Amino acid sequence: MVPSDLLKEALTYFERNRRAFKNQRFITVVDLGRRSNLERMFIINMSTGAVTALRTTHGFGSDQNNDGYAESFGNVSGSGKSSLGFYKVAEDYYGRFGHSIRLDGLSSTNSRARARAVVVHGYDGVYEKRVIQSLSLGCFGLSWGVRDWVVNTLKGGSLLYAGVSKQK
């Protein structure tokens, strides 16, 4: 279910940097190479190996054709692009989209995540069914039905890795 190339990269990074992650119970892998109508956010329970697969948004600036595929990525404010790389899932907060979690970019490709306000939050137009999801400003938008579980599970210092799988 989880693309093995992305999982390997995430686990290798996690093992090398384990002390940086206070919440070691879960890691998240997001395959932004998959079309948005598919499950592409994978939350892995590090104790049991159980995987929860969800749908999520990508940035409007990453989807030039508006076809559900993210083809272009960036780290520039105002670009509306999704950013690839490793993130630390930071503190939760209540904002415009209710209960949400901030992200700190740990890679050069996402180092401006916090300044760009790239977060994980619930979002209208995101559904846990096989339809192309709405576009975001670069955030990982979730359906309202899973938002609270995801926020409560990942907050407090877990690893999130966003990549593009080479597997088809």
BADONU-468139 format. One record per residue: x, y negated, z of N, C-alpha, C in turn; residue number from 1; residue in three letters. Coordinates in pm, whole numbers, plus 50000, padded with zeros to 5 digits. Layout:
<pts>
  neast  nnorth    nup  caeast  canorth   caup  ceast  cnorth    cup  resi  resn
      X       Y      Z       X        Y      Z      X       Y      Z   NUM   ALA
...
</pts>
This chain:
<pts>
  neast  nnorth    nup  caeast  canorth   caup  ceast  cnorth    cup  resi  resn
  50083   50120  50000   50000    50000  50000  50087   49874  50000     1   MET
  50183   49864  50090   50274    49749  50095  50381   49773  49990     2   VAL
  50407   49676  49902   50513    49697  49802  50645   49729  49872     3   PRO
  50706   49842  49837   50823    49890  49910  50942   49797  49900     4   SER
  50958   49727  49788   51073    49636  49776  51058   49518  49872     5   ASP
  50938   49462  49884   50916    49351  49976  50922   49397  50121     6   LEU
  50868   49515  50148   50873    49569  50283  51017   49590  50327     7   LEU
  51100   49644  50239   51241    49666  50271  51311   49534  50302     8   LYS
  51287   49432  50221   51347    49300  50243  51303   49242  50378     9   GLU
  51174   49255  50407   51122    49201  50533  51180   49275  50653    10   ALA
  51185   49407  50646   51237    49485  50758  51385   49460  50780    11   LEU
  51460   49447  50671   51603    49419  50683  51625   49283  50750    12   THR
  51550   49183  50707   51561    49050  50767  51522   49055  50914    13   TYR
  51413   49124  50943   51364    49135  51080  51469   49199  51171    14   PHE
  51527   49308  51126   51627    49378  51208  51750   49292  51231    15   GLU
  51792   49217  51131   51911    49131  51144  51884   49009  51232    16   ARG
  51759   48970  51245   51723    48848  51317  51620   48871  51426    17   ASN
  51612   48991  51475   51508    49032  51570  51493   48935  51687    18   ARG
  51601   48887  51742   51594    48800  51860  51525   48667  51831    19   ARG
  51518   48628  51705   51453    48501  51668  51300   48510  51672    20   ALA
  51247   48632  51683   51103    48653  51676  51049   48701  51809    21   PHE
  50980   48612  51877   50923    48645  52008  50812   48749  51995    22   LYS
  50727   48734  51892   50620    48831  51867  50674   48936  51771    23   ASN
  50718   49048  51826   50776    49156  51746  50677   49270  51722    24   GLN
  50553   49248  51761   50452    49352  51746  50405   49368  51602    25   ARG
  50413   49259  51522   50363    49262  51386  50458   49186  51293    26   PHE
  50467   49232  51169   50527    49152  51064  50427   49147  50949    27   ILE
  50437   49042  50870   50345    49023  50759  50424   49012  50630    28   THR
  50377   49081  50527   50435    49074  50394  50325   49026  50300    29   VAL
  50355   48923  50222   50261    48871  50123  50323   48885  49986    30   VAL
  50255   48956  49897   50302    48973  49759  50230   48872  49670    31   ASP
  50295   48758  49647   50234    48654  49564  50245   48684  49415    32   LEU
  50300   48798  49380   50300    48843  49241  50171   48911  49202    33   GLY
  50092   48951  49300   49963    49015  49273  49859   48908  49248    34   ARG
  49762   48941  49166   49651    48849  49139  49568   48830  49267    35   ARG
  49511   48713  49283   49444    48679  49409  49316   48759  49435    36   SER
  49266   48830  49337   49148    48912  49362  49184   49042  49435    37   ASN
  49312   49069  49448   49360    49191  49513  49408   49162  49654    38   LEU
  49410   49266  49734   49470    49254  49867  49619   49234  49847    39   GLU
  49673   49129  49909   49815    49101  49891  49884   49047  50016    40   ARG
  49810   49034  50125   49869    49004  50255  49860   49131  50338    41   MET
  49976   49180  50383   49982    49306  50454  50038   49281  50593    42   PHE
  49956   49308  50695   49998    49290  50833  50031   49427  50889    43   ILE
  50157   49444  50929   50207    49575  50970  50224   49578  51121    44   ILE
  50159   49674  51185   50176    49698  51328  50307   49773  51346    45   ASN
  50404   49711  51411   50537    49770  51422  50542   49888  51519    46   MET
  50441   49905  51602   50437    50020  51693  50379   50143  51628    47   SER
  50273   50124  51548   50201    50238  51492  50224   50257  51343    48   THR
  50270   50153  51274   50285    50160  51129  50156   50132  51055    49   GLY
  50047   50108  51128   49919    50078  51063  49929   49947  50986    50   ALA
  49862   49942  50872   49866    49825  50785  49724   49773  50765    51   VAL
  49708   49643  50783   49583    49575  50750  49609   49495  50624    52   THR
  49533   49522  50519   49552    49455  50389  49439   49354  50368    53   ALA
  49476   49232  50333   49381    49122  50318  49406   49044  50191    54   LEU
  49309   48964  50154   49324    48871  50043  49363   48734  50098    55   ARG
  49437   48658  50017   49479    48524  50058  49497   48435  49936    56   THR
  49497   48306  49962   49513    48206  49856  49659   48186  49820    57   THR
  49678   48114  49709   49808    48055  49678  49782   47912  49632    58   HIS
  49887   47834  49619   49874    47693  49587  49828   47667  49445    59   GLY
  49750   47562  49428   49700    47526  49294  49814   47492  49200    60   PHE
  49923   47439  49253   50039    47405  49169  50116   47527  49123    61   GLY
  50089   47640  49184   50154    47765  49144  50076   47839  49037    62   SER
  49953   47797  49011   49862    47867  48920  49821   47772  48807    63   ASP
  49915   47743  48720   49893    47646  48612  49777   47682  48521    64   GLN
  49751   47812  48505   49645    47859  48415  49513   47881  48485    65   ASN
  49510   47865  48618   49389    47888  48696  49331   48027  48668    66   ASN
  49421   48127  48664   49379    48263  48631  49396   48361  48746    67   ASP
  49427   48309  48866   49443    48397  48981  49584   48447  49002    68   GLY
  49677   48409  48914   49817    48448  48927  49903   48328  48965    69   TYR
  49987   48345  49065   50085    48243  49101  50210   48268  49017    70   ALA
  50244   48172  48933   50359    48190  48843  50476   48099  48877    71   GLU
  50451   47996  48955   50553    47895  48981  50551   47863  49130    72   SER
  50669   47849  49188   50679    47828  49332  50768   47708  49360    73   PHE
  50747   47645  49474   50828    47528  49507  50821   47493  49654    74   GLY
  50899   47391  49688   50915    47350  49827  50906   47199  49840    75   ASN
  50835   47136  49745   50829    46990  49739  50692   46942  49787    76   VAL
  50693   46843  49875   50568    46784  49923  50487   46730  49805    77   SER
  50356   46754  49809   50267    46705  49706  50259   46792  49583    78   GLY
  50339   46898  49575   50340    46984  49455  50221   47080  49451    79   SER
  50163   47110  49567   50056    47208  49573  50103   47349  49543    80   GLY
  50233   47373  49549   50287    47505  49518  50306   47589  49643    81   LYS
  50291   47718  49625   50327    47812  49730  50478   47823  49735    82   SER
  50529   47855  49853   50673    47871  49873  50704   48015  49910    83   SER
  50805   48071  49846   50851    48205  49877  50952   48199  49991    84   LEU
  50974   48312  50057   51077    48321  50159  51025   48371  50293    85   GLY
  51114   48364  50391   51084    48409  50526  51033   48293  50610    86   PHE
  50931   48321  50690   50870    48222  50779  50866   48278  50920    87   TYR
  50876   48188  51017   50839    48225  51153  50700   48170  51175    88   LYS
  50609   48258  51215   50473    48216  51247  50480   48153  51385    89   VAL
  50447   48026  51392   50468    47949  51515  50340   47942  51598    90   ALA
  50312   47824  51652   50201    47807  51745  50067   47795  51673    91   GLU
  49964   47834  51745   49830    47814  51692  49780   47676  51735    92   ASP
  49680   47627  51663   49622    47495  51691  49482   47491  51631    93   TYR
  49408   47387  51666   49276    47366  51609  49281   47239  51527    94   TYR
  49250   47249  51399   49257    47135  51310  49139   47133  51213    95   GLY
  49162   47077  51097   49059    47061  50995  48989   47192  50959    96   ARG
  49065   47301  50962   49011    47432  50926  48992   47521  51049    97   PHE
  48975   47458  51166   48953    47535  51288  49082   47598  51337    98   GLY
  49069   47715  51394   49182    47787  51453  49281   47826  51343    99   HIS
  49403   47778  51354   49504    47798  51250  49640   47821  51316   100   SER
  49740   47857  51234   49876    47872  51286  49975   47802  51194   101   ILE
  50070   47736  51258   50175    47666  51184  50284   47765  51143   102   ARG
  50355   47730  51036   50463    47812  50984  50591   47729  50977   103   LEU
  50701   47791  51016   50832    47730  51000  50909   47809  50895   104   ASP
  50947   47742  50787   51023    47807  50681  51165   47834  50725   105   GLY
  51212   47955  50700   51346    47997  50740  51439   48013  50620   106   LEU
  51388   47990  50501   51466    48006  50378  51479   47870  50309   107   SER
  51577   47856  50222   51592    47730  50149  51471   47705  50059   108   SER
  51402   47810  50019   51286    47800  49930  51158   47759  50001   109   THR
  51159   47756  50136   51039    47716  50211  51072   47631  50333   110   ASN
  51189   47572  50334   51237    47499  50451  51151   47378  50488   111   SER
  51068   47331  50396   50982    47215  50422  50838   47255  50457   112   ARG
  50819   47381  50491   50682    47430  50518  50611   47348  50625   113   ALA
  50677   47323  50736   50611    47249  50844  50583   47106  50800   114   ARG
  50677   47040  50738   50657    46902  50691  50547   46894  50586   115   ALA
  50531   46999  50506   50426    47005  50404  50293   47051  50462   116   ARG
  50291   47088  50589   50171    47140  50655  50120   47267  50589   117   ALA
  50213   47354  50549   50178    47486  50497  50153   47574  50618   118   VAL
  50029   47622  50630   49985    47695  50748  49902   47816  50706   119   VAL
  49855   47892  50803   49760    48001  50782  49628   47954  50845   120   VAL
  49520   47955  50765   49391    47907  50815  49276   47970  50737   121   HIS
  49158   47961  50794   49038    48003  50722  49006   47903  50613   122   GLY
  48937   47950  50509   48914    47862  50395  48789   47906  50318   123   TYR
  48705   47810  50283   48590    47840  50198  48642   47888  50062   124   ASP
  48576   47983  50005   48618    48033  49874  48717   48148  49883   125   GLY
  48738   48200  50004   48821    48319  50021  48730   48428  50076   126   VAL
  48729   48540  50008   48638    48649  50042  48714   48781  50042   127   TYR
  48674   48870  50129   48733    49003  50130  48657   49091  50030   128   GLU
  48657   49046  49905   48602    49125  49795  48681   49091  49670   129   LYS
  48664   49172  49568   48747    49165  49448  48703   49053  49354   130   ARG
  48727   48930  49397   48703    48811  49315  48827   48723  49324   131   VAL
  48852   48643  49223   48963    48549  49229  48935   48449  49340   132   ILE
  49032   48430  49427   49016    48346  49544  49038   48198  49507   133   GLN
  48988   48110  49590   49010    47967  49573  49160   47937  49580   134   SER
  49195   47817  49539   49334    47773  49545  49352   47679  49664   135   LEU
  49473   47675  49717   49504    47592  49833  49609   47488  49795   136   SER
  49656   47417  49894   49766    47321  49874  49902   47388  49894   137   LEU
  49899   47520  49905   50020    47597  49931  50007   47683  50055   138   GLY
  49896   47666  50127   49871    47743  50249  49826   47885  50217   139   CYS
  49830   47969  50320   49776    48104  50313  49635   48097  50370   140   PHE
  49537   48073  50283   49398    48066  50323  49339   48205  50335   141   GLY
  49254   48223  50434   49191    48352  50462  49040   48338  50466   142   LEU
  48973   48452  50453   48828    48448  50472  48800   48419  50620   143   SER
  48688   48353  50644   48652    48316  50781  48637   48438  50869   144   TRP
  48595   48550  50812   48571    48670  50890  48695   48734  50949   145   GLY
  48812   48707  50892   48936    48767  50943  49028   48664  51008   146   VAL
  48996   48537  50992   49086    48431  51038  49126   48444  51184   147   ARG
  49031   48456  51275   49065    48459  51418  49152   48579  51453   148   ASP
  49121   48694  51397   49204    48812  51424  49346   48789  51376   149   TRP
  49363   48736  51255   49496    48712  51200  49571   48610  51285   150   VAL
  49507   48498  51317   49574    48395  51397  49617   48452  51532   151   VAL
  49529   48522  51599   49562    48576  51732  49665   48687  51726   152   ASN
  49671   48759  51616   49767    48867  51600  49907   48816  51569   153   THR
  49917   48715  51485   50048    48671  51434  50111   48556  51511   154   LEU
  50032   48478  51582   50086    48358  51648  50197   48392  51746   155   LYS
  50275   48291  51777   50375    48307  51881  50506   48367  51837   156   GLY
  50540   48354  51709   50675    48392  51668  50691   48522  51594   157   GLY
  50595   48562  51514   50613    48681  51430  50676   48642  51296   158   SER
  50717   48740  51220   50777    48720  51088  50671   48732  50980   159   LEU
  50672   48637  50886   50591    48646  50764  50687   48630  50648   160   LEU
  50679   48720  50552   50763    48714  50433  50676   48707  50310   161   TYR
  50694   48603  50229   50622    48588  50103  50721   48608  49989   162   ALA
  50688   48702  49902   50774    48731  49789  50693   48770  49669   163   GLY
  50762   48809  49564   50700    48859  49442  50759   48998  49417   164   VAL
  50677   49100  49428   50723    49236  49412  50766   49264  49268   165   SER
  50869   49344  49255   50914    49388  49124  50836   49513  49080   166   LYS
  50756   49568  49173   50677    49687  49143  50549   49647  49073   167   GLN
  50505   49728  48982   50379    49702  48912  50274   49801  48951   168   LYS
</pts>
